[in-house]
Amino acid sequence: MEITTRPAITVSERDLERLEDMLAGLPDDLPGAEALRDELDRAEILRPEAMPADVVTMNSRIRFVVEPAGKEMEMTLVYPRDFTGSPDQLPVTTPAGIAVLGLAVGQEIEWQAPNGQKVGARIVDLAYQPERAGDYMR
């Protein structure tokens, strides 16, 4: 996955630690692993208590618009271990999951899909963010 538009992103220390532990246990050639590592390497890292309330963190419930389809979706960003196959879950190891992690409401990101098509996402709202709710263990 090649991200063609790279807006600034913010990740909590807790999410960074959990994501790095997860990545350490995955095969290096797993699709998306390198792209997720690249995104984490460029992220601004904050303590969970300091996370802005409008930033997508792990286990956040996100409303976003996918382009070029213009389709609005609401999904929860989850770790692969928590993915049950539910259509309202977005694993962080997928291109869309990697793309939305750390974005703030109003930000957009664009990446190139495997078929060569450019795909984008714009964050519309966060219905739930664990840090905003004071849930620092999720």
C-alpha positions in Angstrom: 0.0 0.0 0.0 1.4 3.4 -1.0 -0.1 6.4 0.7 0.0 9.3 -1.7 -1.3 12.0 0.6 0.3 12.0 4.1 -1.4 14.3 6.5 0.0 14.7 10.1 -1.2 11.9 12.4 -1.2 11.5 16.2 -1.1 8.1 18.0 -1.3 7.5 21.7 1.6 5.9 23.6 -0.6 3.0 24.6 -1.8 2.3 21.0 1.8 2.6 19.7 3.0 0.0 22.3 0.2 -2.4 21.5 0.6 -2.0 17.7 4.3 -2.5 17.9 3.8 -5.7 20.0 1.2 -6.9 17.4 3.6 -6.1 14.5 6.4 -8.0 16.2 4.3 -11.1 16.2 3.3 -10.9 12.5 5.2 -12.1 9.5 7.2 -9.3 7.9 5.7 -10.0 4.5 2.1 -9.7 5.8 0.3 -7.2 3.5 0.0 -3.9 5.3 2.6 -4.6 8.0 5.2 -2.4 6.4 2.7 0.4 5.7 1.5 0.4 9.3 5.1 0.5 10.5 5.8 3.5 8.2 2.7 5.3 9.6 3.7 4.7 13.2 7.2 5.9 12.5 6.0 9.3 11.3 3.3 9.8 14.0 3.3 12.3 16.7 3.1 10.3 19.9 1.1 11.6 22.9 0.1 10.2 26.3 -3.5 8.8 26.2 -4.7 11.5 28.6 -3.4 14.2 26.2 -5.0 12.8 23.0 -7.2 15.4 21.3 -10.9 14.3 21.4 -11.2 14.4 17.6 -8.3 12.0 16.7 -8.9 8.4 15.6 -7.4 6.0 18.1 -7.7 2.2 18.4 -11.3 1.1 19.3 -12.7 4.5 18.1 -16.1 4.5 16.3 -15.4 6.4 13.1 -17.7 8.0 10.5 -15.8 8.5 7.3 -16.5 9.0 3.6 -14.6 6.8 1.1 -13.8 8.3 -2.3 -14.2 8.1 -5.2 -17.4 6.3 -4.3 -18.6 9.0 -1.9 -19.9 6.3 0.4 -20.2 7.2 4.1 -19.4 4.4 6.6 -19.4 4.0 10.3 -16.9 1.5 11.7 -14.9 0.7 14.8 -11.1 0.5 14.3 -10.0 -2.8 15.8 -6.9 -4.9 16.4 -6.8 -8.1 14.3 -7.3 -10.2 17.4 -10.6 -8.4 18.1 -11.9 -8.7 14.5 -15.0 -11.0 14.5 -15.8 -10.5 10.8 -18.6 -8.0 11.6 -19.1 -5.5 8.7 -18.9 -2.6 11.2 -15.3 -3.5 12.2 -12.2 -2.1 10.5 -9.0 -4.0 11.2 -6.0 -1.7 11.6 -4.0 -3.9 9.3 -6.2 -3.2 6.3 -5.4 -0.3 3.9 -8.4 1.7 5.2 -7.5 0.9 8.8 -3.9 2.0 8.4 -5.1 5.1 6.6 -7.5 6.4 9.2 -5.4 5.7 12.3 -4.3 8.9 13.9 -6.3 11.2 11.6 -8.4 14.0 13.1 -12.0 14.9 12.1 -11.9 16.8 8.9 -8.6 15.3 7.7 -8.3 13.3 4.4 -5.9 10.7 3.3 -5.4 9.1 -0.1 -3.7 5.8 -1.0 -3.2 3.6 -4.1 -5.2 0.4 -4.0 -3.6 -2.8 -5.3 -5.6 -2.4 -8.6 -3.8 1.0 -9.1 -6.9 3.1 -8.3 -6.5 6.0 -5.9 -8.8 5.7 -2.9 -9.4 8.3 -0.2 -11.0 8.7 3.1 -12.2 11.8 5.0 -13.0 11.6 8.7 -16.5 13.0 9.3 -17.0 12.3 13.0 -16.0 10.2 16.0 -19.0 8.7 17.6 -16.7 7.2 20.3 -13.1 7.6 21.3 -11.8 5.5 24.3 -9.5 8.3 25.5 -12.3 10.9 25.3 -14.5 8.6 27.3 -11.7 8.1 29.9 -11.4 4.4 29.0 -7.6 4.1 28.9 -7.5 0.3 29.0 -9.2 -0.3 25.6 
